[in-house]
Amino acid sequence: MEHDFYCKKETAASKQKSEITKIIAIGGSAGSIGVIKRVIDAVPADFLSAIIIIVHHLESGDELLRQGFQNLSSLPVVIVLDKMKIEPGTIYFSPGNYHLMLELDMSFSLNCDEKTHFCRPSIDVTFSSLAEIDAVERLAILLSGANSDGARGLLDVKKHGGTTVIQSPESSEVDIMPGAAIEINAGCVTLSPEALVDYVINFNKRGNLT
């Protein structure tokens, strides 16, 4: 798989620090894009956490997603390539039609394994791989969506010592995904979109908040 639109911009984060110490993973489906945009729009240029975004979409929508979010942020926004290294101060999107996993050597891997919850990329797959990366501080966030994808992966992150956040069902456009996570007690905290933005900024400054 090749993407000819990958472009890495130099940022304050990449100048200051090349070692990744904090990873924020955000998963969502129907109704989540607006919340993700609020988060990305609030992220400052000196943000040092890596942000990984998993949303259910077709491969044909990769560049549209990337460009739309690049317009909001001074940080580089890229579509993940297989074996790509995870770097601080970078926003990564899972490519459509591929499962995205994090590896212990702080790189990504992609595969075309069976769909999970009828989805590829699957939020569960990415979150569960993040749970195993205990060399960094981890924040996993599950947003609005129309199925239960992400709930089990969120619980994995929580069980492995990461911080987990669920968008409050009452603030979700579609509350099935947050509801599934709440049902299995996968979240450390449940937040509105406004509070979630502040939580992300504070995590970047101070690390795990639980």
C-alpha positions as MATLAB code, in Angstrom:
seq = 'MEHDFYCKKETAASKQKSEITKIIAIGGSAGSIGVIKRVIDAVPADFLSAIIIIVHHLESGDELLRQGFQNLSSLPVVIVLDKMKIEPGTIYFSPGNYHLMLELDMSFSLNCDEKTHFCRPSIDVTFSSLAEIDAVERLAILLSGANSDGARGLLDVKKHGGTTVIQSPESSEVDIMPGAAIEINAGCVTLSPEALVDYVINFNKRGNLT';
ca = [
       0.000    0.000    0.000;
       1.363    3.425   -0.926;
       0.244    6.956   -0.178;
       1.880    9.755   -2.167;
       0.575   12.515    0.080;
       2.645   11.754    3.190;
       4.481   14.905    4.214;
       6.218   15.396    7.560;
       6.497   18.970    8.814;
       9.074   20.017   11.398;
       7.424   21.189   14.603;
       8.514   22.477   17.993;
       7.845   18.979   19.316;
      10.108   17.279   16.793;
      12.894   19.767   17.513;
      12.661   19.360   21.283;
      12.259   15.636   21.641;
      12.518   12.606   19.418;
      11.581    9.989   22.028;
       7.878    9.293   22.379;
       6.635    9.232   25.989;
       2.870    9.811   25.667;
       0.341    8.407   23.217;
      -3.275    9.504   22.882;
      -5.576    7.221   20.876;
      -9.024    8.457   19.884;
     -11.644    6.133   18.421;
     -15.057    6.933   17.085;
     -17.620    6.402   14.381;
     -20.935    8.068   13.605;
     -21.072   11.487   15.233;
     -17.433   11.575   16.345;
     -15.759   13.785   13.735;
     -16.994   17.048   15.229;
     -15.597   16.145   18.650;
     -12.253   15.089   17.162;
     -12.047   18.403   15.317;
     -12.566   20.271   18.603;
      -9.714   18.347   20.190;
      -7.311   18.861   17.288;
      -8.184   22.528   16.958;
      -7.262   23.040   20.637;
      -3.904   21.250   20.463;
      -1.001   23.757   20.622;
       2.042   23.758   18.351;
       4.322   22.535   21.166;
       2.165   19.467   21.888;
       4.503   16.514   22.524;
       2.084   13.571   22.659;
       1.458   11.484   19.567;
      -2.237   11.415   18.645;
      -3.636    8.355   16.870;
      -7.145    8.597   15.438;
      -9.208    5.583   14.412;
     -12.492    6.323   12.684;
     -14.632    4.041   10.581;
     -14.192    5.173    6.964;
     -13.512    3.935    3.463;
     -10.010    3.943    1.987;
     -11.175    6.487   -0.594;
     -11.687    8.992    2.234;
      -8.096    8.929    3.540;
      -6.854   12.119    1.912;
     -10.061   14.009    2.600;
      -9.694   13.237    6.301;
      -6.017   14.121    6.364;
      -6.419   17.425    4.593;
      -9.459   18.443    6.608;
      -7.597   17.971    9.872;
      -4.338   19.425    8.573;
      -6.245   22.651    7.982;
      -7.019   22.756   11.715;
      -3.569   22.036   13.116;
       0.013   23.284   13.020;
       1.114   19.709   13.813;
       1.722   17.318   10.917;
      -1.272   15.133   10.062;
      -0.461   11.869    8.282;
      -2.108    8.663    7.154;
      -0.253    5.750    8.747;
       1.985    3.604    6.564;
       3.110    0.102    7.508;
       6.311    0.131    9.637;
       6.086    3.913   10.145;
       7.726    5.088   13.383;
       5.569    6.811   15.995;
       6.889   10.311   16.621;
       5.921   12.984   19.168;
       3.873   15.967   18.131;
       2.264   14.164   15.208;
      -1.370   13.338   14.419;
      -1.876    9.929   12.808;
      -4.982    8.591   11.056;
      -5.660    4.923   10.500;
      -6.019    4.213    6.764;
      -9.344    2.934    5.509;
      -9.715   -0.837    5.030;
      -6.698   -1.686    7.231;
      -6.440   -2.622   10.890;
      -3.882   -0.447   12.669;
      -1.682   -1.810   15.453;
       1.093   -0.369   17.601;
       4.274   -2.407   18.005;
       6.650   -2.568   20.975;
       9.389   -0.850   18.950;
       7.156    2.249   18.666;
       6.155    1.640   15.086;
       2.856    0.913   13.358;
       1.773   -2.202   11.542;
      -1.176   -2.604    9.186;
      -3.065   -5.719    8.146;
      -6.159   -6.825    6.261;
      -7.345   -9.417    8.772;
     -11.051  -10.165    9.196;
     -13.254   -7.231   10.107;
     -14.026   -6.726   13.800;
     -17.585   -5.589   14.559;
     -17.968   -5.379   10.766;
     -15.240   -2.734   10.734;
     -11.747   -2.356    9.312;
     -10.093   -0.317   10.765;
     -11.335   -1.552   14.105;
     -10.947    0.603   17.194;
     -10.743   -2.527   19.363;
      -7.710   -3.772   17.426;
      -5.791   -0.519   17.866;
      -6.745    0.026   21.500;
      -5.805   -3.549   22.458;
      -2.381   -3.152   20.858;
      -1.910    0.177   22.656;
      -2.620   -1.583   25.958;
       0.560   -3.628   25.508;
       2.813   -0.573   25.060;
       3.613   -0.005   28.726;
       6.815    1.954   28.027;
       4.720    5.103   27.459;
       1.854    6.842   29.193;
      -1.381    6.028   27.381;
      -4.710    7.796   27.041;
      -7.489    6.082   25.071;
     -10.712    7.935   24.278;
     -13.914    6.402   22.895;
     -16.432    8.706   21.251;
     -19.840    8.595   19.611;
     -20.582    5.609   17.392;
     -23.242    3.184   16.214;
     -21.785   -0.149   17.344;
     -19.743   -1.578   20.221;
     -16.326   -1.416   18.518;
     -13.748    0.040   20.895;
     -15.345   -0.935   24.186;
     -13.286   -4.111   24.747;
     -10.093   -2.447   23.567;
     -10.725    0.456   25.927;
     -11.084   -2.009   28.791;
      -7.759   -3.600   27.798;
      -6.039   -0.212   28.071;
      -7.581    0.345   31.501;
      -6.555   -3.109   32.745;
      -2.967   -2.458   31.613;
      -2.666    0.795   33.552;
      -3.609    3.328   30.897;
      -6.110    6.160   31.280;
      -9.459    5.685   29.538;
     -12.145    8.238   28.721;
     -15.658    7.740   27.365;
     -17.695   10.502   25.776;
     -20.835   10.997   27.850;
     -23.823    9.312   26.171;
     -25.972   12.408   26.560;
     -23.450   14.444   24.543;
     -23.001   11.748   21.873;
     -24.798   11.986   18.556;
     -25.022    8.172   18.616;
     -24.661    6.695   22.101;
     -24.287    2.964   21.329;
     -20.480    2.962   21.397;
     -20.111    4.968   24.650;
     -22.926    2.921   26.187;
     -21.174   -0.360   25.388;
     -17.996    0.879   27.089;
     -19.867    2.100   30.157;
     -21.681   -1.229   30.438;
     -18.387   -3.104   30.922;
     -16.840   -0.362   33.101;
     -14.118    0.361   30.540;
     -13.728    4.051   31.343;
     -11.801    5.773   34.099;
     -13.977    8.829   33.505;
     -16.931    9.925   31.345;
     -16.744   13.446   29.922;
     -18.531   15.950   27.744;
     -16.697   17.146   24.614;
     -15.775   20.412   26.342;
     -14.250   18.644   29.337;
     -12.583   16.098   27.071;
     -10.601   18.826   25.285;
      -9.227   20.095   28.603;
      -8.449   16.528   29.673;
      -6.332   15.927   26.566;
      -4.374   19.146   27.098;
      -3.752   18.314   30.757;
      -2.683   14.741   29.931;
      -0.103   16.089   27.517;
       1.289   18.323   30.274;
       1.158   15.948   33.231;
       0.618   12.383   32.007;
      -1.819    9.845   33.440;
      -4.548   11.608   35.389;
      -5.985    8.660   37.323;
];
